[in-house]
Amino acid sequence: MATFTYERRVYLGNTDGAGVVYFNQFLQMCHEAYESWLMAENLSLQKVISAGDLAIPLVRASIDFVSPAYCGDRLVVKLTITQASAHRFCCDYQISQAESLQVVARAQTHHVCIALPARKKAPLPPAWQGAIGDVDHH
């Protein structure tokens, strides 16, 4: 199981007319945390995309809101890879206020490795399996 922590501020552009972080912005923050984890692990989505034989699309996303977040808030996104197989992994995200640690949202994304152009399930590249850890090959 891999874990990673990502921190960022809430900017005005992340909020709606009421000054509260808009739901799609929380999902954007989760994706930022995911991409930051990939960079920290020296994994490159661009290399996968450029090679042209694999893709690792996000196939499901869900989010639950717990408490509002506002412009200027400092948030911490804790990313945990909770489930993995040879071709699939799921990321759990907990977004909290940095100062109080109060949870503002929880999210989950599911990612599947597919071979191109057939678009059939394929094993994750070995470097990805190593970074995720504890991969169940069933």
C-alpha positions in Angstrom: 0.0 0.0 0.0 1.4 3.4 -1.0 0.6 6.6 0.8 1.4 10.2 -0.1 0.6 13.7 1.3 0.1 16.7 -0.9 -0.6 20.3 0.4 -2.1 23.3 -1.4 -3.9 26.5 -0.8 -7.5 27.2 -1.9 -7.5 30.0 -4.5 -10.5 32.2 -5.4 -10.8 30.3 -8.7 -11.4 27.1 -6.8 -14.6 28.6 -5.2 -18.2 29.2 -6.4 -20.3 32.3 -6.0 -20.9 31.5 -2.3 -17.1 31.4 -1.7 -17.0 27.7 -1.1 -14.8 25.2 -2.9 -16.8 23.8 -5.8 -17.0 19.9 -6.0 -15.0 19.6 -9.3 -12.2 21.6 -7.7 -11.9 18.9 -4.9 -11.5 16.3 -7.6 -8.9 18.5 -9.3 -7.0 18.6 -6.0 -7.1 14.9 -5.8 -5.7 14.6 -9.3 -3.0 17.0 -8.4 -2.1 14.8 -5.5 -2.1 11.7 -7.7 0.2 13.4 -10.3 2.5 14.6 -7.5 2.7 11.1 -6.2 3.6 9.8 -9.6 6.4 12.4 -9.9 7.7 11.5 -6.5 7.8 7.9 -7.6 9.5 8.8 -10.9 6.5 7.4 -12.8 5.5 9.3 -15.9 2.0 9.3 -17.4 3.5 11.1 -20.4 5.9 8.2 -21.0 3.0 5.8 -20.9 1.0 8.0 -23.3 3.9 8.6 -25.6 4.7 4.9 -25.9 1.2 4.4 -27.4 0.8 0.8 -26.3 -0.8 1.3 -22.9 -3.2 3.7 -21.2 -4.1 4.0 -17.5 -7.5 5.8 -17.5 -9.5 6.9 -14.5 -12.6 4.8 -14.8 -14.6 5.8 -11.7 -14.6 8.7 -9.3 -16.6 9.5 -6.2 -16.5 12.2 -3.6 -18.3 12.9 -0.3 -18.4 16.3 1.3 -18.0 16.7 5.0 -17.3 20.4 5.7 -16.8 23.5 3.5 -13.5 24.9 2.5 -12.9 28.6 1.6 -10.5 30.8 -0.3 -7.2 31.0 1.6 -7.6 27.7 3.4 -4.6 25.5 3.4 -5.6 21.9 2.7 -3.8 18.6 3.0 -4.7 15.8 0.6 -3.7 12.3 2.0 -3.6 9.8 -0.9 -3.6 6.1 -0.1 -3.6 3.3 -2.7 -6.1 0.9 -1.1 -6.6 -1.8 -3.6 -4.5 -3.2 -6.4 -4.4 -6.0 -8.9 -2.1 -6.7 -11.8 -4.1 -4.2 -13.9 -6.1 -2.0 -11.5 -5.7 0.3 -8.5 -7.9 2.5 -6.4 -6.8 5.7 -4.7 -8.5 7.0 -1.5 -8.2 10.7 -0.8 -8.8 12.4 2.5 -8.8 16.2 2.2 -8.4 18.1 5.5 -7.8 21.5 6.8 -4.0 21.8 7.4 -4.3 23.6 10.8 -7.2 21.8 12.4 -7.0 18.5 10.5 -10.8 18.7 10.1 -11.8 16.6 7.2 -13.5 18.5 4.4 -14.0 15.8 1.8 -13.2 12.1 1.0 -12.9 10.8 -2.5 -11.9 7.7 -4.4 -10.7 7.1 -7.9 -10.3 3.8 -9.8 -7.7 3.4 -12.5 -7.3 0.5 -15.0 -4.3 -0.3 -17.3 -5.4 -1.2 -20.8 -3.5 -2.3 -23.9 -3.9 -0.2 -27.0 -5.4 -0.3 -29.5 -7.4 -3.3 -28.4 -8.5 -1.5 -25.1 -8.3 -4.7 -23.2 -7.0 -5.0 -19.6 -3.3 -5.3 -19.3 -0.8 -5.6 -16.5 0.5 -2.4 -15.0 4.1 -1.6 -15.9 6.5 -3.2 -13.4 7.6 0.2 -12.1 4.0 1.1 -11.3 3.4 -2.2 -9.6 6.5 -1.6 -7.4 5.4 1.9 -6.5 1.9 0.8 -5.5 3.3 -2.2 -3.5 1.4 -5.2 -2.3 -0.1 -5.9 -5.8 -2.4 -8.9 -5.8 -2.0 -10.6 -9.2 -5.4 -12.3 -9.1 
